[in-house]
Amino acid sequence: MAKQEAFNKKYQESGELLGAYGLADAAAAQLVRHEDGAPAVTDGPYLETKEYIASFYLLDCESLERAQQIAADMPFADVEPVELWPVLHESAADM
């Protein structure tokens, strides 16, 4: 946890970490559809999902290369890979 807190502080201070969020257990997930003009809610994660996102970080970086550097600096990135996903509505047009 100390390594994660140091990572968070480092990138909050640089202005690149916009937020880090843990998600509830998959058992608390819901599916929401639009049916007959109203929300139709079903409990559980999407279909037969075996893996799900436990948490995510939202970064604002100058470039893809900078985002890759920060992802590689994530504690335990030397043990487990870190997924890097562009946010499309804010990404460059060539994404």
N, C-alpha and C positions, 0 to 999 in steps of 0.2 A: 504494500500500500504506500509506503514511503516513496518508492520509485515513481509510482503513478502520481502522487501528489506533487513531486518535484517536476515531473513532465508537465502536469497541468499548469503549475505556476510559471514555468519557463515560457510556455507558449501563450498564456494569458497576458503576461507582461510584454511579449513581443507584439501583441494585438492580433495574432494569427488564430488563436483558439477562441471561437465565438461561443462555444458551449460544449459540454460533455454530459451525456444523459444516459442513465441506466434505465432499462425497460423492465416492466413487470414480467413475472414468469409467463411462459407461453400459455399456461392454463387460464390466465386472465385475458388473453387476446379475444377479440371479437371480429366477426365478419359483418360488414354492413352493406346492404344492397338497397336499391330503390325499387320498391314494389307497390303498385297501386297508389302512387303519390305519397308514400310514407316510408320511413326507414324500416327495413326488415333486418333484425339483428340475430346472429347466430353465435353461440359461444364457441371458443376454440380457435386455434391457429388455422391458417389457410390450408385447406384440403389435408393432405397427408404429410405435412411438413415434419421432417425429422430434425432439422436444424433451424435455428432462428437467431435473430440478432439480439444479443443481450444488452448491448450498449452501443453508442456511437458518439463520435466527435465531429463537430462542425467547424471546419477551418476556412479561413479566407487567406489564400496565398497568391502571390504574384504570378506563379507559374506551376505547371504540372511537376516540374523538377523539384520545386520547393515543397510541394505537398508530399512527394516521394521521400524527401529527406526527413520530413517530420514523421511520416509513417514509419520509416526505418528507425527513428529515435524512440519510438514507443517502447516502454519497458516490455521485455519478453519477446520483442520482434525477432530476436535471435533464436527463439524456440518455436514460436507459432507465427504464421504469416499474418499480415495486417491487410485487410481489404481496403482498397481506395476507390471510391465512387465519386465521380463528378456530380455536382448538383446542376442539372441541365438548364434550368431557367436562369442561372447565373454564370454558366460556363461560356467559353468562347463559342462562336457560331460553328466552328469546325468539329465540335464534339458529336 
